[in-house]
């Protein structure tokens, strides 16, 4: 059974190539071409890696020299296993006898950052294999099968040895011949009793004309009546859409005859374009397949999926493959941003019974009080002597609040302590796969204007034209305002907009009640705005930006000073964007708070999300029983504003890290002012962060003067980076993503 393509094969192929869109701004290419310096550098390293591997295989295993991509992965797994990062005791023994000692010598240990992509997909597929083989359908020596598409030098067929289990490895004939050489050498030299897999030389593009499963059944003994696991690992990038459609149709139909599981760490385009779980779940549901676990990388370029067919007669059976696997993998969450939690957007609007992040964990010191505010109430946070337990106490009357440290943020529960549930804390599923930069932004406007500002996608194109880099995939300039396509969504966590300026998603904006805005959608980069209502017209923003740890970034971060430089540059960008936003928000607040203008008109692009946000605010106030959320508590009691000021006229502490030393205002009323008008903003414009911004600008200017010309500086950096990478070129070659 072939799947029906929603587009014709030519159009589908075009989607994979992603041609230039006539409506998109021209790419800022520079001397390195469309992909920029990092992509150019990656290609250089990849070519060097291929040449190094040719040398490493020069004296033996000549048959495998032409299979460079697969060799990269094999050497990578050997290095990762040697360092204890992967459970693979076979990869090393498949390497050439004359040169594999360089792995044990540790010559490639310094570039482990390049191997993260290989490690991630290997761990994920191992999880799927373990779940499948431990299921009642396969346990106890029962007959079962594993079919691996694009098997390369995969070692699972040797690592997973048990009665009744049979592996079918499918790859190009040249790769299969190379694998025959190394597998038979392993049998002869390491384990004479090893059961080798059935190797099948077949170009998957041949699925346009040939049934692969029929071929496996007819010529190699594949059975259609036993549980089968299908693995697809980083191979579909090279396969034509029509062939993918036919292959998918076959393997999904197989699940209607026998129990079948599907473990993918691969592209699923053109059928699944984006990174969102609801998209892949809709597609798989139409094939009578249940997705049991899912994440994605690089805006959906690679899907990580565990799924099981809805085989007739197995539904709800406790011993079924689906129920067994479901209990052993993390269930998918339909979250359009990386962070997720169990709090549903359909919950009754309220400012209470919610977690509020009030500080970065890095700002707290054991047994050192940290003063801050939430909705005007002065609070003191303090870490215990062991640096683990966190307390939060009101400076008004000693009321204790539930407080926890979670993923490097200090959270306080504003609600009934009995309802404090850590499972509702916002959680990033894989923080170790990102590099985070933290910035603190302080504003002299009400927090709701900052929430609204960050929900307003079109303002990025208008206000920040020239400040946001002219990256083609973003297209954030004024010429594109009329071309923005925004679609409202509700996922399992919040509400938001998906924005497009071409055929792919370029921006995701989501509101997580009551005070968080998230941005994401571009190559795994994401932003988290924890917008803290310190008091009326006083707001602190904890902005955390996560950069995906691709091979290049991970390797560069190992160079001393790189992380600090990246942090400095990102913060300067944030300060500039913050200045631009603040000038607009002060004018907006003056018109609304001082002159009585309405909150919204709801007539412009993107206003529907802003209207929904303000309606949420009004509903929350009504449900909580207050006209304003300030100086109130979850239990219905109110606080005296003057007393709050008198009890703790302590400024929000100046952050201790990095370039924000002069970022926060050190005045005694920071966070609260008794009589405040936006038309007389108590010298807060230029904004509170102006001092920090101008100081950093002066430092940057001094740095510019001290450095040689940009060309010479760039050449120096490229030379240093290239030298480091060339010294470890073979491990670098592990980047198999095309």
Helices and strands as residue ranges (DSSP letters): H 9-17, G 30-32, H 36-56, G 62-64, H 68-82, H 91-94, H 101-104, G 109-115, H 116-133, E 144-149, H 156-159, E 165-171, H 173-189, E 198-201, G 204-208, H 212-220, E 227-233, G 236-238, H 241-254, E 260-266, H 277-286, E 289-297, G 298-300, E 302-309, H 321-326, E 339-340, E 354-360, G 361-363, E 370-374, E 377-383, E 390-394, E 400-401, E 403-406, E 409-414, G 417-419, G 422-424, E 427-428, G 431-433, E 434-443, H 447-455, H 457-463, G 478-483, E 485-490, E 495-500, E 505-512, E 516-522, E 525-535, E 538-548, H 551-556, H 562-589, I 590-594, H 607-624, H 641-647, G 658-662, H 690-706, H 710-727, H 729-732
